[in-house]
Amino acid sequence: MAGEPTIEIVGSTTRESELRFVPSGRAVCNVDVAVNPRRKDGPSGEWKEQPAQFYRLAAWGDMAENVAESLTRGMRVVVQEIGRAHV
């Protein structure tokens, strides 16, 4: 999609993924991801740890089933979404 923002989250899963099915039968999988950002301090050139950020992500349909089968606690993940974040 041209002109749509790309959101990228790089972090680690904090617990096992949760697969469930809504009444219509569609799969949904919830995954929690922790991001530990670092920033380079300009004057000193040292890397500074920032407070951790936590995200709860949801995948739907076939992707939900693939995520549930593939991800376990502590895995490093890169999540990309094109479009708008639903906060």
N, C-alpha and C positions, 0 to 999 in steps of 0.2 A: 504494500500500500504506500503509494508515494505521499510524502509529507507527514506520515504518522510517526510519532515518537517511538523510539526503541528503548525499552527498559531492560537492564541487565542486572541480575543479582548473582554474585559469586560468594559462596559460603559453604557451610557444612550442615548436613541434616542433624537435628537435635534429638530426634526420636524416630521410631519406626513409622512408616507411612500408614495411614488409615484408609482402607478401601471400604466403601459402603455403596448401597444402591438406593436411589430415590424411588418413590412409589411407581413412577413410570417405567422403572427398570434400568434407567441410565446410571452408569457407574460414575462415582465421584471419589477422588482420592485427595486427602489433605496431607500436606507435608510441611513441617516446620524447619526453617532455615535460619541459621545464625550467621551474621556477617561481622567480622572483626576488622573494621577499617583502620588504615594507617595513613598518616599524612607526613610529608617531608617538611620539616621546619626550615623556613627560608634562611635565616641568619646562621644557624648552626649546621644545617645540612643533615641533621639526625632525623630518623623516622620516629614519630610519636604515635603511640597507640591511642585510638579514639574509643569512646564507649561502644559496646556491642549493640548491634541492631538485630531485631528478631522479626521474621516475616512468616506468616501462615499463608501458604499457597494452596490453590485447588486446581486439579486437573480433571477434565470431564471426558466421558466416553471411552474410546479405545486408548487414548493417552493415559487416562486414569488407571486402567488395568496394567498398562506397560510400566507406569511409574511405580505402582504397588509391587510389581514383580521384580523391579530393578533396583530400587533404592532401599538401603538399610541405614540404621543410625550411624552417624559419623562420616558418611560419605561426602566427599567434596563434590559440589554441583555448580553448574552454570545454568541459570534460567534466563531465557530471553522471551520477551513479550513484545509484540508489535501492536501498538494501539494505546489505549488508555488503561491506566491502573485503576482498579476498583477498590477504593479505600473505605 
